Amino acid sequence: MKDNITGGGLKKVLYTLKLAQKTGLRSTAKALNSRNTCKTCGLGMGGQRGGMTNELGEFPSVCNKSVQAQSTDLQPPIPLEVFNHDLHDLKELDESELAKLGRLTTPIYKAAGALGYTPVSWQEAASISAKAFRNSQPERTFFYSSGRSSNEAGFILQLLARIYGTNNVSNCSYYCHQATSEGLGQSIGHGTATVELEDLSSCDFIMLLGANPASNHPRFIYKLQACRERGGEVVIVNPAKEPGLVRFAMPKSARSLLIGGSPIATEYLQPNIGGDLALLRGIAKAVIEQDGCAKAFLAAHTDDAQVYIDAVKNTSWQEIAEACGIGCDEIQRVAQKYCQAKHAVFAWGMGITHHKHGVDNVEEIANLALLRGMIGRPYSGLLPLRGHSNVQGIGTIGVKPVLSSEVFEAIEKHFDVELPTKVGMDTMACLEAADRGEIDAALLMGGNLYSATPNSTWAKSALDRIGFTLCLTTTLNRTHLYGLDNSSALVLPVKARDEEHQATTQESMFNYIRLSDGGIHRHDGARSEVDILIELASQLVDVAKFDFKQFHQHKSIRAAIAATVPGLEQLASIDVAKREFHVNNRILHSPVFNTTSGRARFNVNPIPTLSTNRPYTLASVRSEGQFNTIIYEQADTYRGATIRECLFINAADLASLGIKDGDLVDVHSDTGSLLGYQAILFDLPRSNVLAYFPEANILISTDRDERSKTPAFKSVSVSIVASKTAN
């Protein structure tokens, strides 16, 4: 690892400007300034306040991720000659090269047994997809959405699936923050943030766990830095010492750029991978010992507080230290700072949820916040850092296998329909059913399901056993190439968010609903996801049973959502009033919880025992040059890596293996191997290593958290040896 690496800085500013220049400064500026929601992370900006403006009116609220996302949408069409090449040829391209082929602007079809894709007309495409789903029994199909799609498209997708006859409806959160939804649902009665963006402006303590916003949510760094600058504490909990969380050169601050970056973390705790629950339990133990509990709050607004306190007291410091790898003194110091805080916010990412005990982790975060009464008051609370720009909204409007009874009954009553009652399958369960030969057709609205799924070898085989896959996308990715050797697939080009011919809505991780105007014309061949879904629904569902054509106007979809999904009542008039809003009853500025008792609940879970069948524990991570599975750049400037085929490893572990920084290693797990990977020295605890997602998926099994069904992407037992490939 190179010394003195700082996040952000002039190089990142110049990179962003160069990227914008490459795609056209005028086109990029038009896209960024339009009244459309940002296409990248769940932090959110844009909408009716104007491009690059957040809900507080802060301008410019933009980062390199925003420009990267626009760069793919601003591309010219993929030349049709590309499809003269078969799948074998296209598989030679990596994710970055596939995305940079251009925009898909014509439907393409691969028949079962065919070697490659053939462009087809929209009329042919409609016939192919309708025939495939008509010939399938609904229970042998599934419907999936990424977080890129709009609330309007998501609502139609889940309604189509259910009226067609299946609850096999899922979304990408089952691979990321479903553990958050489950854990917070148990603790406070709903599975999203309890704070709004403005709360971050006055908090005096932020604990950031299992996340690297310097790379994945760059604008969030400003909130961390501002907290520290006004005298607050910023406690980072991450096995890896991420340079961008130590210092970050803020592009909007000349002083920060000139001095080589602003300090971010006031405390940096590096637990073992999977040791977060033990660390949190230790902080709770220290808070109790320092008499820092909010006793009046606990008595008035929580259940089972004493049960939790007793469990914490009965947990020894030795057990805590052995599990998390951090000593009592360091934990006591951080706990003392927490006890001194008046307004604390806890934020976390997939370093918390990507474990077999992910829900337990989330519940322990909630426990620690409740212990000092930091939920249900202004400037304090819980903030899961959501990945894609509308992944939260997609879940809110019902793209999930089990609807709440309230929403289920409201849909049946509002539309006078009878929905299926058989419990639907989550994302992994759908793929396991496919592997058993029990799925005949699947609709994938956005995303990159192959690359997002653990155990790549198994994922490819499972996907190839689906008879027909219908994909809606803007650009090509590996899901359109892998797992299709024997099956058939139809890939349809869709409009990007800012190209929609009617307005759409999105929900940020702060529960804030934005209205995107759309309206930018780029390509003639792409169509709206809503229009594609309505066309398919009209051919699958008898109009006498349900007429999906009533939804051609997006405002009619929003009216239906407002009538059936609690908290979204204002959606019915958003296109007229242009008034964006927070989902009702989620921001908790008073201690009234959406539980049966109206009180928050403490949950007691055991400190997990991690598998040790191999000597190292690996976590898969994203690079600074990527967003989800989209790879924009091979280099990771923040970690000092120039290639993606690398393994980040502790200095003592390098020495024990008899290898040097830069040497090649082979990494083995129970499911696969990575061969000839470059070892890169990095600040990590002993026996903890990192490799990039999605390449590392070959090592990751389908083991999951049984409560959330989320795969354990960040706690993988591996062995490491010097590579047989010449160094």
TORZA-918867 format. One record per residue (C-alpha): residue in three letters; z, x, y; residue number from 0. Coordinates in steps of 0.5 Angstrom, whole numbers. Last residue first. Layout:
# TORZA-918867
> residuo	zz	xx	yy	num
> Ala	Z	X	Y	NUM
...
END
This chain:
# TORZA-918867
> residuo	zz	xx	yy	num
> Asn	-21	12	-28	726
> Ala	-25	12	-34	725
> Thr	-24	5	-38	724
> Lys	-19	5	-43	723
> Ser	-14	2	-38	722
> Ala	-7	5	-37	721
> Val	-3	-1	-40	720
> Ile	0	-7	-37	719
> Ser	4	-13	-41	718
> Val	4	-20	-38	717
> Ser	9	-26	-38	716
> Val	6	-31	-33	715
> Ser	11	-34	-27	714
> Lys	7	-36	-21	713
> Phe	1	-41	-24	712
> Ala	6	-45	-28	711
> Pro	2	-51	-28	710
> Thr	4	-57	-25	709
> Lys	6	-63	-29	708
> Ser	11	-66	-24	707
> Arg	17	-67	-29	706
> Glu	14	-63	-35	705
> Asp	13	-57	-31	704
> Arg	7	-53	-34	703
> Asp	5	-49	-39	702
> Thr	-3	-49	-39	701
> Ser	-3	-41	-40	700
> Ile	-5	-36	-35	699
> Leu	-8	-30	-36	698
> Ile	-15	-32	-35	697
> Asn	-13	-36	-29	696
> Ala	-12	-29	-26	695
> Glu	-19	-29	-23	694
> Pro	-17	-35	-19	693
> Phe	-13	-33	-16	692
> Tyr	-11	-26	-15	691
> Ala	-6	-21	-18	690
> Leu	1	-20	-17	689
> Val	6	-16	-20	688
> Asn	14	-16	-22	687
> Ser	17	-11	-26	686
> Arg	21	-8	-21	685
> Pro	22	-12	-14	684
> Leu	15	-12	-10	683
> Asp	13	-7	-4	682
> Phe	6	-6	-6	681
> Leu	2	0	-10	680
> Ile	-5	-2	-12	679
> Ala	-7	-1	-19	678
> Gln	-14	-3	-20	677
> Tyr	-16	-7	-25	676
> Gly	-20	-5	-31	675
> Leu	-19	-10	-36	674
> Leu	-16	-17	-34	673
> Ser	-14	-20	-41	672
> Gly	-13	-27	-44	671
> Thr	-8	-32	-47	670
> Asp	-2	-29	-49	669
> Ser	-2	-24	-43	668
> His	-6	-17	-42	667
> Val	-7	-13	-36	666
> Asp	-11	-7	-37	665
> Val	-10	-2	-31	664
> Leu	-14	3	-27	663
> Asp	-12	8	-22	662
> Gly	-11	7	-15	661
> Asp	-4	8	-14	660
> Lys	-2	13	-20	659
> Ile	-1	12	-27	658
> Gly	5	14	-32	657
> Leu	7	7	-34	656
> Ser	14	9	-31	655
> Ala	11	12	-25	654
> Leu	7	6	-23	653
> Asp	13	1	-25	652
> Ala	17	5	-20	651
> Ala	12	4	-15	650
> Asn	12	-3	-15	649
> Ile	5	-7	-17	648
> Phe	0	-10	-14	647
> Leu	-6	-11	-19	646
> Cys	-13	-11	-17	645
> Glu	-20	-14	-18	644
> Arg	-21	-17	-11	643
> Ile	-23	-11	-8	642
> Thr	-22	-7	-1	641
> Ala	-14	-8	-2	640
> Gly	-10	-6	4	639
> Arg	-5	-12	3	638
> Tyr	-7	-15	10	637
> Thr	-14	-13	10	636
> Asp	-15	-17	4	635
> Ala	-23	-15	2	634
> Gln	-27	-19	-2	633
> Glu	-29	-24	4	632
> Tyr	-30	-31	4	631
> Ile	-28	-33	-3	630
> Ile	-27	-41	-3	629
> Thr	-22	-42	-9	628
> Asn	-16	-44	-4	627
> Phe	-18	-41	2	626
> Gln	-20	-34	2	625
> Gly	-20	-27	6	624
> Glu	-13	-26	7	623
> Ser	-12	-26	-1	622
> Arg	-9	-32	-5	621
> Val	-4	-31	-10	620
> Ser	-3	-31	-18	619
> Ala	4	-29	-20	618
> Leu	6	-24	-26	617
> Thr	12	-22	-29	616
> Tyr	12	-16	-33	615
> Pro	15	-13	-40	614
> Arg	13	-18	-45	613
> Asn	16	-24	-49	612
> Thr	21	-24	-43	611
> Ser	21	-32	-41	610
> Leu	25	-34	-35	609
> Thr	32	-37	-36	608
> Pro	32	-42	-31	607
> Ile	39	-43	-27	606
> Pro	41	-50	-29	605
> Asn	40	-56	-25	604
> Val	44	-61	-21	603
> Asn	41	-66	-16	602
> Phe	44	-68	-10	601
> Arg	42	-75	-7	600
> Ala	41	-78	0	599
> Arg	44	-84	2	598
> Gly	40	-91	3	597
> Ser	43	-93	-4	596
> Thr	36	-95	-7	595
> Thr	33	-89	-3	594
> Asn	29	-89	3	593
> Phe	34	-85	7	592
> Val	37	-86	13	591
> Pro	40	-80	16	590
> Ser	37	-80	23	589
> His	31	-76	26	588
> Leu	28	-77	19	587
> Ile	20	-77	20	586
> Arg	18	-81	14	585
> Asn	19	-88	16	584
> Asn	12	-90	19	583
> Val	6	-85	18	582
> His	6	-81	24	581
> Phe	0	-83	29	580
> Glu	-6	-83	33	579
> Arg	-8	-88	38	578
> Lys	-16	-89	39	577
> Ala	-14	-96	40	576
> Val	-21	-98	37	575
> Asp	-22	-94	31	574
> Ile	-14	-93	30	573
> Ser	-13	-101	30	572
> Ala	-12	-102	22	571
> Leu	-9	-95	21	570
> Gln	-3	-98	25	569
> Glu	0	-101	19	568
> Leu	0	-94	15	567
> Gly	7	-94	13	566
> Pro	7	-98	7	565
> Val	0	-98	4	564
> Thr	-4	-105	2	563
> Ala	-5	-108	9	562
> Ala	-7	-102	13	561
> Ile	-11	-99	7	560
> Ala	-15	-106	7	559
> Ala	-16	-105	15	558
> Arg	-18	-98	14	557
> Ile	-23	-100	9	556
> Ser	-26	-105	14	555
> Lys	-26	-100	19	554
> His	-30	-96	15	553
> Gln	-36	-101	15	552
> His	-40	-101	8	551
> Phe	-33	-103	5	550
> Gln	-35	-110	4	549
> Lys	-41	-107	-1	548
> Phe	-35	-106	-6	547
> Asp	-36	-114	-8	546
> Phe	-31	-115	-13	545
> Lys	-31	-120	-20	544
> Ala	-37	-124	-18	543
> Val	-40	-117	-15	542
> Asp	-40	-115	-22	541
> Val	-37	-108	-22	540
> Leu	-41	-102	-25	539
> Gln	-48	-102	-20	538
> Ser	-44	-104	-14	537
> Ala	-39	-99	-15	536
> Leu	-44	-93	-16	535
> Glu	-47	-95	-9	534
> Ile	-40	-96	-6	533
> Leu	-38	-89	-8	532
> Ile	-44	-86	-5	531
> Asp	-44	-89	1	530
> Val	-36	-87	2	529
> Glu	-38	-80	0	528
> Ser	-43	-80	6	527
> Arg	-50	-77	4	526
> Ala	-53	-71	5	525
> Gly	-61	-70	5	524
> Asp	-62	-70	13	523
> His	-58	-64	14	522
> Arg	-54	-62	21	521
> His	-53	-68	25	520
> Ile	-46	-68	28	519
> Gly	-43	-76	29	518
> Gly	-36	-75	26	517
> Asp	-31	-78	30	516
> Ser	-25	-76	26	515
> Leu	-18	-80	27	514
> Arg	-12	-76	26	513
> Ile	-6	-79	22	512
> Tyr	1	-75	22	511
> Asn	5	-74	16	510
> Phe	7	-67	19	509
> Met	3	-64	13	508
> Ser	-3	-67	16	507
> Glu	-6	-74	14	506
> Gln	-14	-75	15	505
> Thr	-18	-81	18	504
> Thr	-26	-82	18	503
> Ala	-30	-85	24	502
> Gln	-38	-87	22	501
> His	-44	-83	21	500
> Glu	-40	-77	18	499
> Glu	-42	-70	20	498
> Asp	-36	-68	22	497
> Arg	-32	-69	16	496
> Ala	-38	-65	12	495
> Lys	-44	-70	9	494
> Val	-45	-70	1	493
> Pro	-50	-67	-3	492
> Leu	-49	-70	-10	491
> Val	-49	-66	-17	490
> Leu	-50	-69	-23	489
> Ala	-48	-66	-30	488
> Ser	-50	-66	-37	487
> Ser	-46	-63	-43	486
> Asn	-48	-57	-48	485
> Asp	-47	-51	-44	484
> Leu	-44	-55	-38	483
> Gly	-37	-52	-38	482
> Tyr	-38	-47	-32	481
> Leu	-44	-48	-27	480
> His	-42	-53	-22	479
> Thr	-35	-52	-23	478
> Arg	-37	-45	-21	477
> Asn	-38	-47	-14	476
> Leu	-44	-50	-10	475
> Thr	-44	-53	-3	474
> Thr	-43	-59	0	473
> Thr	-40	-63	-6	472
> Leu	-40	-69	-10	471
> Cys	-40	-68	-17	470
> Leu	-41	-73	-23	469
> Thr	-40	-70	-30	468
> Phe	-43	-73	-36	467
> Gly	-41	-72	-44	466
> Ile	-34	-68	-42	465
> Arg	-33	-63	-48	464
> Asp	-36	-58	-44	463
> Leu	-30	-59	-39	462
> Ala	-25	-57	-45	461
> Ser	-29	-51	-47	460
> Lys	-29	-48	-40	459
> Ala	-22	-50	-38	458
> Trp	-20	-46	-45	457
> Thr	-23	-40	-43	456
> Ser	-20	-40	-36	455
> Asn	-13	-41	-38	454
> Pro	-11	-44	-32	453
> Thr	-15	-49	-28	452
> Ala	-17	-48	-20	451
> Ser	-24	-45	-22	450
> Tyr	-26	-50	-27	449
> Leu	-24	-56	-22	448
> Asn	-27	-53	-16	447
> Gly	-26	-59	-11	446
> Gly	-30	-65	-8	445
> Met	-30	-71	-11	444
> Leu	-30	-70	-19	443
> Leu	-33	-76	-23	442
> Ala	-32	-76	-30	441
> Ala	-35	-78	-36	440
> Asp	-34	-79	-44	439
> Ile	-27	-76	-44	438
> Glu	-23	-76	-51	437
> Gly	-26	-70	-54	436
> Arg	-20	-67	-55	435
> Asp	-21	-62	-50	434
> Ala	-23	-68	-45	433
> Ala	-16	-71	-47	432
> Glu	-13	-64	-45	431
> Leu	-17	-64	-39	430
> Cys	-15	-71	-37	429
> Ala	-7	-69	-38	428
> Met	-8	-63	-34	427
> Thr	-10	-67	-28	426
> Asp	-5	-73	-29	425
> Met	-7	-79	-34	424
> Gly	-6	-86	-32	423
> Val	-1	-91	-35	422
> Lys	-4	-97	-38	421
> Thr	-3	-103	-33	420
> Pro	-10	-104	-31	419
> Leu	-11	-108	-24	418
> Glu	-12	-115	-24	417
> Val	-16	-118	-17	416
> Asp	-14	-122	-11	415
> Phe	-16	-117	-6	414
> His	-10	-117	-2	413
> Lys	-5	-120	-8	412
> Glu	-7	-114	-13	411
> Ile	-7	-109	-8	410
> Ala	0	-111	-5	409
> Glu	2	-111	-12	408
> Phe	0	-104	-14	407
> Val	2	-101	-7	406
> Glu	9	-104	-8	405
> Ser	10	-102	-15	404
> Ser	8	-95	-13	403
> Leu	1	-93	-16	402
> Val	1	-88	-22	401
> Pro	-5	-84	-24	400
> Lys	-6	-81	-17	399
> Val	-11	-82	-11	398
> Gly	-7	-88	-8	397
> Ile	-7	-88	0	396
> Thr	-1	-83	1	395
> Gly	-4	-78	-5	394
> Ile	-11	-77	-1	393
> Gly	-7	-77	5	392
> Gln	-3	-71	3	391
> Val	-9	-67	1	390
> Asn	-12	-68	7	389
> Ser	-13	-61	11	388
> His	-12	-57	4	387
> Gly	-6	-53	3	386
> Arg	1	-57	4	385
> Leu	7	-53	7	384
> Pro	13	-57	5	383
> Leu	17	-58	11	382
> Leu	24	-60	10	381
> Gly	29	-62	16	380
> Ser	32	-60	23	379
> Tyr	30	-61	30	378
> Pro	32	-68	30	377
> Arg	37	-70	25	376
> Gly	36	-73	18	375
> Ile	36	-67	14	374
> Met	40	-61	16	373
> Gly	47	-64	14	372
> Arg	50	-57	12	371
> Leu	50	-58	4	370
> Leu	44	-63	5	369
> Ala	39	-57	7	368
> Leu	42	-53	1	367
> Asn	41	-59	-4	366
> Ala	34	-60	-1	365
> Ile	32	-53	-3	364
> Glu	35	-54	-10	363
> Glu	31	-60	-11	362
> Val	25	-56	-9	361
> Asn	27	-51	-14	360
> Asp	28	-56	-20	359
> Val	22	-59	-19	358
> Gly	18	-53	-20	357
> His	22	-51	-26	356
> Lys	16	-49	-30	355
> His	14	-45	-24	354
> His	8	-46	-19	353
> Thr	12	-51	-14	352
> Ile	17	-45	-10	351
> Gly	11	-40	-10	350
> Met	7	-46	-8	349
> Gly	9	-46	-1	348
> Trp	16	-47	3	347
> Ala	19	-49	9	346
> Phe	26	-50	11	345
> Val	28	-52	18	344
> Ala	35	-51	21	343
> His	38	-54	27	342
> Lys	45	-52	29	341
> Ala	45	-45	26	340
> Gln	52	-41	25	339
> Cys	52	-43	17	338
> Tyr	45	-41	16	337
> Lys	47	-34	19	336
> Gln	53	-33	15	335
> Ala	49	-35	9	334
> Val	44	-30	10	333
> Arg	50	-25	10	332
> Gln	53	-28	4	331
> Ile	46	-27	0	330
> Glu	46	-20	2	329
> Asp	53	-18	0	328
> Cys	52	-22	-7	327
> Gly	46	-18	-9	326
> Ile	39	-20	-10	325
> Gly	36	-19	-17	324
> Cys	35	-27	-17	323
> Ala	37	-28	-24	322
> Glu	42	-22	-25	321
> Ala	45	-23	-18	320
> Ile	46	-31	-19	319
> Glu	49	-30	-26	318
> Gln	54	-24	-23	317
> Trp	56	-29	-17	316
> Ser	59	-34	-22	315
> Thr	56	-41	-22	314
> Asn	63	-46	-23	313
> Lys	63	-46	-15	312
> Val	56	-49	-15	311
> Ala	57	-54	-21	310
> Asp	63	-56	-17	309
> Ile	59	-57	-10	308
> Tyr	54	-61	-14	307
> Val	59	-66	-17	306
> Gln	62	-66	-10	305
> Ala	56	-68	-7	304
> Asp	54	-73	-12	303
> Asp	51	-78	-7	302
> Thr	50	-77	1	301
> His	50	-80	7	300
> Ala	58	-82	10	299
> Ala	62	-77	5	298
> Leu	56	-71	6	297
> Phe	56	-72	13	296
> Ala	63	-72	15	295
> Lys	64	-65	10	294
> Ala	58	-61	13	293
> Cys	59	-55	9	292
> Gly	60	-49	12	291
> Asp	67	-47	9	290
> Gln	65	-40	8	289
> Glu	66	-40	1	288
> Ile	62	-47	1	287
> Val	56	-43	5	286
> Ala	57	-37	0	285
> Lys	56	-42	-6	284
> Ala	50	-45	-3	283
> Ile	47	-38	-1	282
> Gly	48	-36	-9	281
> Arg	45	-43	-11	280
> Leu	39	-42	-7	279
> Leu	38	-35	-10	278
> Ala	39	-38	-17	277
> Leu	33	-43	-15	276
> Asp	29	-37	-12	275
> Gly	29	-33	-18	274
> Gly	22	-35	-21	273
> Ile	19	-28	-19	272
> Asn	25	-24	-17	271
> Pro	28	-25	-11	270
> Gln	25	-21	-4	269
> Leu	30	-23	2	268
> Tyr	27	-21	8	267
> Glu	32	-23	14	266
> Thr	30	-23	22	265
> Ala	22	-24	20	264
> Ile	17	-24	25	263
> Pro	17	-18	29	262
> Ser	11	-18	34	261
> Gly	5	-14	33	260
> Gly	2	-7	35	259
> Ile	5	-7	42	258
> Leu	-2	-9	46	257
> Leu	-3	-15	41	256
> Ser	3	-18	42	255
> Arg	3	-17	50	254
> Ala	-4	-20	50	253
> Ser	-1	-26	47	252
> Lys	-6	-31	44	251
> Pro	-8	-27	38	250
> Met	-1	-26	36	249
> Ala	-1	-19	33	248
> Phe	4	-21	27	247
> Arg	10	-16	24	246
> Val	14	-17	18	245
> Leu	11	-24	15	244
> Gly	4	-21	16	243
> Pro	6	-15	12	242
> Glu	8	-19	6	241
> Lys	14	-16	3	240
> Ala	13	-19	-4	239
> Pro	18	-23	-8	238
> Asn	18	-28	-2	237
> Val	24	-31	2	236
> Ile	23	-30	9	235
> Val	29	-32	14	234
> Val	27	-33	21	233
> Glu	33	-33	25	232
> Gly	33	-36	32	231
> Gly	34	-32	39	230
> Arg	28	-35	43	229
> Glu	24	-30	40	228
> Arg	25	-31	33	227
> Cys	24	-39	33	226
> Ala	17	-37	37	225
> Gln	15	-32	32	224
> Leu	16	-37	27	223
> Lys	12	-43	30	222
> Tyr	7	-38	32	221
> Ile	6	-36	25	220
> Phe	5	-43	23	219
> Arg	-2	-42	26	218
> Pro	-4	-37	21	217
> His	-3	-42	15	216
> Asn	-6	-39	9	215
> Ser	-6	-31	11	214
> Ala	0	-30	15	213
> Pro	2	-37	12	212
> Asn	5	-33	6	211
> Ala	9	-38	2	210
> Gly	15	-38	-3	209
> Leu	20	-39	2	208
> Leu	21	-40	9	207
> Met	28	-41	12	206
> Ile	27	-43	19	205
> Phe	33	-43	24	204
> Asp	34	-44	31	203
> Cys	30	-51	31	202
> Ser	27	-53	38	201
> Ser	20	-52	38	200
> Leu	19	-53	30	199
> Asp	22	-61	31	198
> Glu	15	-62	35	197
> Leu	11	-61	29	196
> Glu	14	-67	26	195
> Val	20	-66	21	194
> Thr	22	-70	14	193
> Ala	16	-67	10	192
> Thr	13	-71	4	191
> Gly	16	-73	-2	190
> His	20	-80	-1	189
> Gly	27	-82	-3	188
> Ile	31	-76	0	187
> Ser	33	-72	-7	186
> Gln	29	-75	-12	185
> Gly	23	-77	-8	184
> Leu	24	-70	-5	183
> Gly	23	-67	-12	182
> Glu	17	-71	-15	181
> Ser	13	-70	-9	180
> Thr	15	-63	-8	179
> Ala	13	-62	-16	178
> Gln	6	-65	-14	177
> His	5	-59	-9	176
> Cys	0	-55	-12	175
> Tyr	-4	-56	-19	174
> Tyr	-2	-64	-19	173
> Ser	-4	-64	-11	172
> Cys	-11	-63	-13	171
> Asn	-12	-70	-14	170
> Ser	-12	-76	-20	169
> Val	-14	-82	-22	168
> Asn	-14	-84	-30	167
> Asn	-12	-91	-28	166
> Thr	-18	-94	-31	165
> Gly	-22	-101	-31	164
> Tyr	-27	-101	-27	163
> Ile	-23	-104	-22	162
> Arg	-18	-98	-22	161
> Ala	-23	-93	-22	160
> Leu	-27	-96	-16	159
> Leu	-20	-97	-12	158
> Gln	-18	-90	-13	157
> Leu	-25	-88	-11	156
> Ile	-25	-93	-5	155
> Phe	-18	-91	-2	154
> Gly	-20	-83	-3	153
> Ala	-27	-84	1	152
> Glu	-23	-88	7	151
> Asn	-17	-83	7	150
> Ser	-22	-77	8	149
> Ser	-24	-72	3	148
> Arg	-22	-65	3	147
> Gly	-16	-65	-1	146
> Ser	-20	-65	-7	145
> Ser	-21	-72	-11	144
> Tyr	-21	-74	-19	143
> Phe	-23	-80	-23	142
> Phe	-23	-80	-30	141
> Thr	-27	-83	-36	140
> Arg	-25	-85	-43	139
> Glu	-20	-91	-41	138
> Pro	-26	-94	-38	137
> Gln	-31	-94	-44	136
> Ser	-37	-90	-43	135
> Asn	-44	-93	-43	134
> Arg	-43	-96	-36	133
> Phe	-41	-89	-33	132
> Ala	-47	-85	-36	131
> Lys	-52	-91	-34	130
> Ala	-49	-91	-26	129
> Ser	-49	-84	-26	128
> Ile	-57	-83	-28	127
> Ser	-59	-89	-24	126
> Ala	-56	-87	-18	125
> Ala	-59	-80	-19	124
> Glu	-66	-82	-20	123
> Gln	-66	-86	-13	122
> Trp	-63	-80	-10	121
> Ser	-69	-76	-12	120
> Val	-68	-71	-17	119
> Pro	-68	-63	-16	118
> Thr	-67	-60	-23	117
> Tyr	-61	-56	-26	116
> Gly	-61	-51	-31	115
> Leu	-61	-49	-39	114
> Ala	-62	-56	-41	113
> Gly	-58	-58	-47	112
> Ala	-55	-64	-44	111
> Ala	-59	-66	-38	110
> Lys	-58	-62	-31	109
> Tyr	-59	-66	-25	108
> Ile	-59	-64	-18	107
> Pro	-59	-68	-12	106
> Thr	-61	-65	-5	105
> Thr	-58	-62	1	104
> Leu	-54	-57	-2	103
> Arg	-52	-53	4	102
> Gly	-53	-45	3	101
> Leu	-53	-40	-2	100
> Lys	-46	-37	1	99
> Ala	-42	-41	-3	98
> Leu	-45	-38	-9	97
> Glu	-44	-31	-7	96
> Ser	-37	-32	-5	95
> Glu	-35	-35	-12	94
> Asp	-39	-30	-15	93
> Leu	-46	-30	-17	92
> Glu	-48	-28	-24	91
> Lys	-47	-35	-26	90
> Leu	-53	-37	-23	89
> Asp	-58	-33	-28	88
> His	-54	-36	-34	87
> Leu	-55	-43	-31	86
> Asp	-62	-43	-30	85
> His	-66	-40	-24	84
> Asn	-72	-45	-22	83
> Phe	-66	-48	-18	82
> Val	-66	-43	-13	81
> Glu	-73	-44	-11	80
> Leu	-70	-51	-8	79
> Pro	-68	-46	-2	78
> Ile	-60	-48	-1	77
> Pro	-60	-52	6	76
> Pro	-58	-48	12	75
> Gln	-51	-46	13	74
> Leu	-47	-49	19	73
> Asp	-42	-52	13	72
> Thr	-40	-46	11	71
> Ser	-39	-42	17	70
> Gln	-35	-48	19	69
> Ala	-29	-47	14	68
> Gln	-29	-40	16	67
> Val	-28	-42	23	66
> Ser	-22	-46	22	65
> Lys	-19	-40	17	64
> Asn	-20	-35	23	63
> Cys	-15	-39	27	62
> Val	-15	-45	32	61
> Ser	-10	-49	36	60
> Pro	-13	-47	43	59
> Phe	-10	-51	46	58
> Glu	-3	-54	45	57
> Gly	-3	-62	46	56
> Leu	3	-63	42	55
> Glu	-1	-67	37	54
> Asn	-6	-60	36	53
> Thr	-12	-58	40	52
> Met	-17	-54	37	51
> Gly	-22	-60	38	50
> Gly	-20	-66	42	49
> Arg	-14	-70	43	48
> Gln	-18	-75	38	47
> Gly	-18	-71	32	46
> Gly	-17	-63	33	45
> Met	-11	-60	29	44
> Gly	-8	-60	23	43
> Leu	-2	-56	19	42
> Gly	-5	-58	12	41
> Cys	-10	-52	12	40
> Thr	-18	-52	13	39
> Lys	-22	-58	15	38
> Cys	-20	-58	22	37
> Thr	-20	-66	24	36
> Asn	-26	-68	29	35
> Arg	-26	-70	36	34
> Ser	-31	-64	37	33
> Asn	-29	-57	40	32
> Leu	-30	-53	34	31
> Ala	-36	-56	32	30
> Lys	-40	-55	38	29
> Ala	-37	-48	39	28
> Thr	-40	-46	32	27
> Ser	-46	-49	34	26
> Arg	-47	-46	40	25
> Leu	-44	-39	37	24
> Gly	-49	-39	32	23
> Thr	-47	-38	24	22
> Lys	-47	-30	25	21
> Gln	-44	-31	32	20
> Ala	-38	-35	29	19
> Leu	-37	-30	24	18
> Lys	-37	-24	29	17
> Leu	-32	-28	33	16
> Thr	-28	-29	28	15
> Tyr	-28	-21	26	14
> Leu	-27	-19	33	13
> Val	-21	-23	33	12
> Lys	-18	-21	26	11
> Lys	-19	-14	29	10
> Leu	-16	-15	35	9
> Gly	-9	-17	31	8
> Gly	-7	-21	26	7
> Gly	-2	-19	21	6
> Thr	0	-12	21	5
> Ile	0	-6	17	4
> Asn	4	0	18	3
> Asp	4	4	12	2
> Lys	-2	3	7	1
> Met	0	0	0	0
END
